[in-house]
Every structure is written in structure tokens, then in C-alpha cells.
Amino acid sequence: MEDLKLENTIANFEEFWAIVVEVWHRGVFGIELGRILGALGIFILFLLFRKLFTRFVFRRLQNYAEKTHTRLDDNLITCLGGPIRFIPVVLGLFFATEYLQLGDAFQTIADKVVQSLIVFTIFWGFYASVEPLSFIFSKLEAIFSRPLVQWLVKTVKGAFIFLGAATILEMWGIKVGPILAGLGLFGVAVALGAQDLFKNLIAGVLVLAEKRFEPGDWIKVDGVVEGTVENIGFRSTVIRRFDMAPVYVPNAKLSDDAVTNFSAMTYRRIYWTIGVVYATTVPQLREIRDGIERYVTENDAFVPADTASTFVRIDAFGDSAINIMLYCFTRTTNWGQWLEIKENLAYEIKAIVEGAGSSFAFPSRSLYVETLPGEAPEIFAPPGTSPAQPAPATDTAS
């Protein structure tokens, strides 16, 4: 009896083991579990090789690049670090799929996946190489502005992204031509509703091509904002006000409106009208004018008259003052230093005017009145009587 139970137990175990072997050979999608584990081991092995490759080979390449006189190879290897480290991952996936011995349908998909990753790695390398090789475009800064060259670099990067994506789509049997044609029709429809977007984009290109300003310049857009240019984007430009608040100005506004670039100034102007009282005599006027002119021409803070226009003249007879025009330029364009020079000039002009025995005029208006109306009513005087005497009484009694 016990022998029979033992035989049944052994038979059940053998049946169970047969099921395990069948599952093992059947695996997943007809692939043996052993091959799946082997493929996974191959992929993990290449991941470990990736770490060793990064630790030894890649660092050695960096050491060789550091010994050269140019920094180009250093920057190039640093930027290509990501694509180079991704190569062992693609190799591991390739050898793992080859070891699996997939069927025709699955093998075709696996081959396309590997091919897509290869294309991705190649164009990733092209994309990463644009930045260290951008010195080639820097030579164009003599013709175009630096932000426009930066836009050109971004355009090249975008072109590599587009070409890489188109190549991968073609591998999977997706035709890019019809997609572009459809996008063209869609783009026409979008353009009709996004005219402002394209207007700002074109305006931004024109602003950069004309070199109106660059990041870091102090500009003033009439009626909009005054501050420092922080970034010139495709649609708008960020201008940081002096209270550190950012203002996003559409590029079309910068293209159509008047823009003053204070950072491009050679000198900075002072244009004042100084009014003195009408009681000022001609000798006093000459003394005031000559004193102001002497201070401006002898002070090194101001630009000489032979370099920039400088005028100190009796300009006009105003409503309440004799106006003296002061027109000159300072050597510095720094706002703080310019304000300090203006302050010292104001002190000097006040001392000159008061030293000449005159004074500054202030707006005033004289009102001449011939008669003031009284509050009492006027006395009515009949014709033939004096207004000062009352009319004679009339006897009405018969």
C-alpha cells in the first residue's frame, strides 16, 4: 500500500515537472524563458559595460583632449557624452534581440526599433555638436547681431530634430511628404488666425537684423516701457524695468514704435530753458550767459563745443520770463554720473544768477480791472433829471 502511494507521488511529481518544462519551453510569445533570461543578462552586461566605458574610455578621451591647445575638442567630447554613453545601450538591445531568435513579425519590429535607436543616436550627436561648433556662426556677428546668430544656431538644431524624426518615421513606413502637405494646408488656415504671431516673429527678425538693440542694452519704447533688455524671443522681448519688474513687449511693438537705445549713446544731452525776471538788465543778462558758458566749456565733464553742439544763448521773451537756452552734452552716458553732473550744474547756475543780482522768474499772470461791479442796484433816473437828485413830486389833488 505504501509502495503504491509512493509511486503515485512520483508520477504526480513527474507530471508537474513535465508541465514546468513545457511552460519553460513555451515561454512568452513562443520564446523560451531561458532565452528571455539570457537576453536580459546580455542587456544588463552591456549596461555594465556602459559604466566601465564611461569610467575608463570616455575619461581617457577627455584627458587626451585636455592636452591639446584648443578647447574645441574638449567641448565637443563633453557635449557628445550623452550620445556616446547611449551606444552600449543600443548594442545591448541589438545582441539581446538576436539571441532571442524572434519570429519574422517580431524580428522585423525589433530590427526597426534598433534602427530607430541608431538614427536617434546619430542625430543626437549632430544636435549636440552644434553648440561647440557654433564658433563657425560667430563669424557672422560682423554682419548680423549676436541674438540673430543665436537664432540661427537654434534653427540648425531644429533642422536636425526634424530630419531625425522624418528618418525614423520613414523607417516605420510613415510617409513624411503627405504629412508636410497636410501641415501646409493646416498652416495656411492657422496663419489666417495667427497673423499677430507671424507678425511678431517677422518683426523680431527685423529688429535683430537691424541691430536696434541687444540683451543688456538700456532702451526706452515710447509710451510702453523703459528698462534693460533681458531676452529677445521669437514672439516677444523681455525688458526688465528699473524696479526689476519684467515687461513682455511684442516684437511688432518694438518694430513699429520709436525705440531709444540709451546704451548706444556717444554722449548724453542736457537741454534746459532758464527763465530770469524781466527786471534783469542787459549787463546782467550778459554776465549770466557768459558765466554759464564759461562753466560748461571749462569743465571736463562736458563735451567741447568743437566736438558736440554747445549753446548758451538768450533765446526768447516768454510770458513771464526772459528765457536762456542751455544746450550741451556730458562725456558720460551713465545715468547716475549724468544726474550728478546735472545737479552740480544747477548749483552753479543758481549761484551765477544770484551773483549777477538777478533772480529766477516763475509763471505769473497780471489781471487788469477798470471797474469793480457793486452789490447795490443802480438808481434809475428819468430823462431830464440828475441821477444824484430824486424826481420831483407830482400833485395829484384836484
BELTAVEN-V801921 format. One record per helix or strand. SS is the DSSP state (H for helix, E for strand). FROM is the first residue (numbers start at 1). TO is the last residue. If there is no record, write none. Layout:
ss: (SS,SS)
from: (FROM,FROM)
to: (TO,TO)
//
This chain:
ss: (H,E,E,H,H,H,H,H,H,H,H,E,E,E,E,H,E,H,E,H,E,E,E,H,E)
from: (2,28,31,33,72,81,104,135,146,176,195,218,225,236,246,251,259,262,268,282,302,311,322,335,360)
to: (26,28,31,66,79,100,132,142,171,193,209,221,232,241,250,256,261,264,276,298,302,317,330,355,360)
//
